[in-house]
Amino acid sequence: MWEQPGSTLEKKAKAGVTSKNVRQLYALVCETQRYSEVLEAVIGSAGLLEAERKLPPPLAKVLVYELLLGRGLRGGRWKPVLARHQARLRAELARLKVRRRVSRNEDLLGPRPGAAPLPRFVRVNTLRSRLEDAVDYLKREGYGYQGRASGLEELRALRGKRFCLDPLLPELLVFPPGTDLHQHPLHRAGHLILQDKVSCLPAMLLAPPPGAHVIDACAAPGNKTSQLAALLGNRGKIFAFDLDAGRLATMATLLTRAGVSCCELANEDFLSVSPSDPRYRQVQYILLDPSCSGSGMASRSLEEPGESGPDPERLRALAGFQRRALAHALSFPALRRLVYSTCSICQEENEDVVRDVLQQQERGAFRLAHALPLWPERGLGTFPGAERCIRASPEATLTGGFFVAVLERGDETSSDPEPQAQAGEPLPNVPPKKKKRRRQKPSTP
C-alpha cells in the first residue's frame, strides 16, 4: 500500500527543515503528489522497490520525482542507490510516454476522475504574429475556423479540427479538448502560446499601457510575463522575479522565443526587493501570482484520501506567504493597480488573503475594482465587496479553477483608463475583419 508523501514523509521531513526551506519543501511535496500516479507506474515497472527493499515507498516517490522530473539528486545517502537504477527509470518513463502518446511530462497528468475534458486555449503572441495571420496559417493546414464564439456552448461543441475565437479575450483561440499543438511550428517559433484562458486574465485585467513599468512578482514559468510584454508592445519595462534559478533559465528561453525584449529577469525573492529602490520608482502596475496549493488545476490533486481539500497546515503556510507578498506589493509608492491571482479554489488563499491585507492598509488607500462584471462566477461573499473578485471553475467557465482580484489605489480618479475588457462585455460574434494587404505567411523555424 502506497503512503502519501504529503502525510508521512512531510511530517518526517519537517523536523529538520528551517523556515528558509519550508516553501521549497512544500513545493517538492506538492509536485510529488501531483505526479503520484505517474511515479507509481514508473517505479513499479522498473522494479525499484523489489530491488531496494530498505527504500520506503513515500521516499522513493520523492527521490524519483527529483531524479526524473525535478532538479536532480544533489547528494545524500540515497543518491548512489538511485544512480544504479537511473537508466531503467528513465527508460520506463519514456515507455510510459509512448504508451500514452504524449511528448511532455505534464501531458502524463490526466484530468481528475469524473471531470469533463476542457478546451485547449491558445494565445496568439502579437509580438510575433497578427491574429489574422495565425488564423490563415491554421486554415491552410486544414483547420476549420468558426469566427468568434458567442458563448460557452459553442466552445463545448467544438470537435475535430475546428477552432474559434474566444468570446472575451481578443487574441485567444479555442480548440477541442485533447488538441496537441506542442510540436506545431507556430508554437515552437513563439507565435502561439499554450495558455489556459484564466491564466490570461491577470495580465489582461492589469492592462499596463505601452511605456509603463511593471513588476511580475512570481514570474516563472513566464506565460503571463510574455503576455504583459505583448500588451506593452515591448515598450516600457517588466521586472520579473523568481527564486528558482532553473525555472528562471527556462523562462528566459521562453521569453526569447516569444520575442520579449522589455523584461529584466532577477533570481531574487520578491519579498527582499525594496520598494524604495530607485529602479522601481516608476512601477505603477504589479502582477502577483504567488505560489499556491494549485487546488484549482484540473491535473493536480493535492487532497489526502478521504479529505475534502488540501492539508490545513499547508494552507496556513501558503496563505501566510501570500499575505506577506500582497502587503509588500502594495507598499510600492507609485503603484496604481495590482492584480492578485492564484490557481487555487481555497478561500484561505483567495478571499481571506485579500480581506486581511486590505484591512491592514490605511482606510481608503486601496480598493477592490469590479473585475469583469458579467463574468459568471464571483468571489465568495466572505466580506463586503468580495463579489468584485472573480472565480473560475470547469463547470462555470470551462477552465481550470482560478481566482483573481484587482486592487486599485483609492485616490485614482474616474479619468484613469479602465483595463481592456474590464466591463466584461463579450465582443460581437463576427470573425476579424481582413484588411486589404499582401498575404504574409508567419515565419517558422
LOPAZA-336312 format. One record per residue (C-alpha): x, y, z; residue in one letter. Coordinates in steps of 0.2 Angstrom, whole numbers, plus 5000, padded with zeros to 4 digits. Example, Ala and Ser with C-alpha at 12.3 -4.5 7.8 and 13.67 -1.06 7.14 Angstrom:
<pts>
506249785039A/506849955036S/
</pts>
This chain:
<pts>
500050005000M/500750174995W/500850305008E/500550485003Q/502150595003P/501050745009G/500750645025S/502150535032T/503650605023L/503150785025E/502950765044K/504650675045K/505550805034A/504850955044K/505850915059A/507550955051G/506951095040V/507251285043T/505951415039S/507051465025K/506751295016N/504951275021V/504251345004R/505451234994Q/504951085004L/503051115001Y/503451144983A/504350974982L/502950884991V/501550964981C/502450914964E/502750744970T/500950724975Q/500450794958R/501450664949Y/500950524961S/500150404949E/501550434936V/502850394949L/502050244955E/501950174937A/503750214933V/504350144950I/503349984948G/503849954930S/505749974935A/505649864950G/506449984961L/505649934977L/505949754974E/507749784971A/507949914986E/506949845000R/507549965013K/506950115002L/505250175010P/503950194996P/503550385000P/505350425000L/505550334983A/504250444975K/505150604981V/506850544975L/506250484958V/505250644956Y/506850744959E/507850624948L/506750624933L/505650774934L/506450894946G/508150974949R/509150814950G/509850724965L/511250834973R/511850724987G/511350615002G/511450435006R/510150384993W/510950464978K/512150314974P/510650194976V/509550294963L/511050314952A/511150124950R/509350124943H/509350284934Q/509450214916A/508050094919R/506950234927L/507250344913R/506850214900A/505150164909E/504650354909L/505050354891A/504050204888R/502550274898L/502550424886K/502550314871V/501050214878R/500050364882R/500550454866R/501250614874V/502850704872S/502950814888R/503050764906N/501550864910E/500450784897D/500550624908L/499450714920L/497650664916G/496050764922P/495350724939R/494150574939P/492450624933G/493050794926A/492450844909A/493850874897P/494251064894L/494551154878P/496351194873R/496651384874F/498051454863V/498551644864R/499151724848V/500851814853N/500651984845T/502452014847L/502751884833R/501151874823S/499451954819R/497951864824L/497351864806E/499051784800D/498951644813A/497151604808V/497551604790D/499051484793Y/498051364803L/496651364790K/497951324776R/498351174787E/496551114786G/495851184802Y/494151254801G/493851424808Y/492151474816Q/492451654820G/492151724837R/491151614848A/489551694856S/489651594872G/490251434881L/489051324872E/490051354856E/491651304865L/490851144872R/490351094854A/492051104846L/492550944838R/493950884826G/494951014818K/493851154821R/494351314831F/493651484836C/494051644844L/493651664862D/492151774866P/493051884879L/494951884875L/495351964859P/496951854854E/496351694862L/496051544850L/495051394857V/495251214851F/494351054855P/494950954871P/496550854868G/497150954853T/499050944854D/500051094847L/501651074857H/502551024841Q/501651144830H/502851264820P/501951414826L/502151364844H/503951314843R/504351484834A/503451584848G/501951644838H/500751534848L/500751524867I/499851374875L/499051464890Q/497351424899D/496051564897K/496051604916V/497951624916S/497751764903C/496551864914L/497851934926P/498852024913A/497352074903M/496552154919L/498152234924L/498152314907A/499852414908P/499952544894P/501452544882P/502952634891G/502352584908A/503552504921H/502852334928V/503352204941I/502952024939D/503251974956A/503251774955C/503651764936A/504151584931A/503651494920P/503451664910G/501751644900N/501051794910K/502651894908T/502651864889S/500851924888Q/501252084898L/502652114885A/501352094871A/500152224880L/501652344882L/502152314864G/503952294871N/503852474876R/504252504894G/504952394907K/504552224916I/505452174931F/505251994934A/505751904949F/505851714954D/506851624967L/507051464957D/508651484946A/508151334935G/506451394931R/507051564928L/508351494915A/506851404906T/505851564907M/507251664898A/507251544884T/505351554883L/505451744883L/506751744869T/505751634858R/504151744861A/505151904856G/505151984873V/506452124874S/505752234888C/506052114903C/507352114916E/507451944925L/508051934943A/508451774953N/507851854969E/506451844982D/505151974978F/504952004997L/506852054998S/506552194985V/506552364992S/505052474987P/506152624989S/507452564977D/507652704963P/507452564950R/505652544954Y/505152724957R/504152714941Q/503252554944V/501352584943Q/500752404939Y/501152244948I/500552064944L/500651954959L/500351764956D/501151684971P/501551504975S/499851424980C/499151254983S/498651234965G/497051154970S/496151234955G/497151144942M/496251004933A/497850894933S/498350924951R/497650834966S/498450884982L/497050814993E/497350675005E/496250515003P/494650545012G/494950735014E/493950875007S/495450985002G/497251025004P/498150995021D/497651135033P/499451165039E/500051185021R/498651305018L/499151415033R/500951425027A/500451465009L/499251595015A/500451675027G/501751695012F/500351765001Q/499851895013R/501651955016R/501851964997A/500252054994L/500652185008A/502452205001H/501752234984A/500552374990L/502052464998S/502752524981F/502552704982P/502052734963A/500852584962L/499152624954R/498452444950R/498852274956L/498152104951V/498251964963Y/497851794957S/498051604961T/497651444953C/496851394970S/495051364974I/495351384993C/494551535002Q/496051535013E/497251584999E/496051704990N/494651804998E/495451785016D/497151845010V/496351995000V/495252045015R/496652035028D/497852135018V/496552275014L/496152285032Q/497952315036Q/498052465024Q/497652645029E/495752675026R/495452715008G/497252685002A/496752534990F/495052474984R/494452324975L/493952364957A/492452274950H/493352144938A/492352094923L/490552124929P/489752004918L/490951854922W/489851714928P/490751664944E/491151794958R/492151794974G/491451714989L/490451835000G/491551825015T/491752015017F/490952165009P/491552194991G/492152014989A/490951994974E/492052114965R/493351974963C/493151834951I/493251644952R/493351514938A/492951334938S/492751194925P/490951194927E/490551384926A/491951444914T/492651284905L/494351324913T/495451274927G/495051334945G/495651514947F/495451674957F/495851854953V/495652014962A/496052184955V/496652324968L/496752504963E/497452644973R/496052734982G/496452914976D/496352854957E/495052964948T/493752904936S/494852984922S/496052834924D/495852724909P/494952564913E/495852394908P/495352324892Q/493852214893A/493652274911Q/491752294908A/491652114904G/490652134888E/490851994876P/491452064859L/490252044844P/490151864836N/491051904820V/492651854813P/494051984812P/493952094798K/495352074785K/496252224778K/496752234760K/498652184761R/499952074753R/499751904762R/501251854773Q/501551684780K/502151684798P/504051634798S/504351464806T/505951384812P/
</pts>
